[in-house]
């Protein structure tokens, strides 16, 4: 249902902005939730409290390659720690490592169309 507020979370480089752009083309109202940068574990609920929470997961290696990030595994691990609460409450988790942006979009659209 395009009236749903869809929140998208995940580590840097997991594909959040790309997914949101794709979903918005299909009429979905989306919020990019930068939970990976917040020390408040439930900030995603405080700021957005979406109807549906999509979690995009991606490995350190893939995130780093996609965004040419200058970080180390401890930075990635800290993001994962900050994202743990959102991960626990996600309605859908998509591992984007081996998927094209179109594959990710299709999986999420298929999920949203069933709601």
C-alpha positions in Angstrom: 0.0 0.0 0.0 1.6 3.2 -1.1 0.1 5.1 1.9 2.5 3.2 4.2 5.5 5.0 5.6 8.5 2.7 4.8 11.6 3.2 6.9 14.9 1.9 5.5 17.9 1.2 7.7 21.3 -0.5 7.3 25.0 0.1 7.4 26.7 2.7 5.1 26.9 1.3 1.6 24.1 -1.3 2.0 22.0 0.4 -0.7 19.5 2.4 1.3 19.4 5.5 -0.9 19.2 3.4 -4.1 16.3 1.4 -2.7 14.4 4.5 -1.5 14.7 6.1 -4.9 13.3 3.0 -6.5 10.4 2.6 -4.1 9.5 6.2 -4.4 9.1 5.8 -8.2 6.5 3.2 -7.3 4.6 5.7 -5.1 5.9 4.6 -1.7 6.5 7.2 1.0 10.0 6.3 2.4 12.4 7.6 5.0 16.1 7.0 5.1 16.8 6.4 8.7 20.5 7.1 9.6 20.3 4.8 12.7 23.9 3.6 12.0 25.0 7.1 13.2 23.0 7.3 16.4 23.9 6.2 19.8 20.2 6.0 20.8 19.3 2.4 19.9 15.6 3.2 19.2 16.2 6.5 17.4 14.6 5.0 14.3 11.3 4.8 16.3 11.7 8.3 17.8 12.4 10.1 14.6 10.3 8.1 12.1 8.3 5.2 13.6 7.6 3.8 10.2 4.7 1.4 9.4 7.2 -1.0 7.8 10.9 -1.2 8.6 13.2 -2.6 5.9 16.7 -3.6 7.0 19.4 -3.8 4.3 22.4 -5.9 5.4 25.7 -5.9 3.7 29.2 -7.1 4.7 32.1 -4.9 5.6 33.9 -5.8 2.4 30.9 -5.0 0.2 30.0 -1.8 2.0 33.6 -0.6 1.8 33.8 -1.4 -1.9 30.5 0.3 -2.8 31.2 3.5 -1.1 35.0 3.6 -1.2 34.8 4.0 2.6 37.9 4.7 4.5 37.0 2.8 7.6 38.0 -0.3 9.4 36.2 -3.4 10.7 35.7 -1.8 14.1 33.8 1.1 12.5 31.6 -1.4 10.7 31.1 -3.4 13.9 30.0 -0.2 15.7 27.5 0.5 13.1 26.1 -3.1 13.4 25.9 -2.5 17.2 23.9 0.7 16.7 21.7 -1.1 14.2 20.9 -4.1 16.4 17.6 -2.8 17.8 16.3 -1.9 14.3 17.4 -5.3 13.0 15.4 -7.0 15.8 12.3 -5.0 14.8 12.7 -5.1 11.0 9.7 -6.4 9.0 12.0 -7.5 6.2 15.8 -8.1 6.1 17.5 -8.2 2.8 21.2 -9.2 2.5 22.3 -7.0 -0.5 25.8 -8.4 -0.9 25.1 -10.6 -4.0 22.0 -8.7 -5.3 21.7 -6.0 -7.9 19.9 -2.9 -6.9 17.0 -4.1 -9.1 16.9 -7.4 -7.3 16.8 -5.7 -3.9 14.0 -3.4 -5.1 12.0 -6.3 -6.5 12.3 -8.3 -3.2 11.1 -5.3 -1.2 8.3 -4.5 -3.6 7.1 -8.1 -3.5 7.0 -7.9 0.3 5.2 -4.5 0.4 2.6 -5.6 -2.1 1.6 -8.4 0.3 0.9 -6.1 3.1 
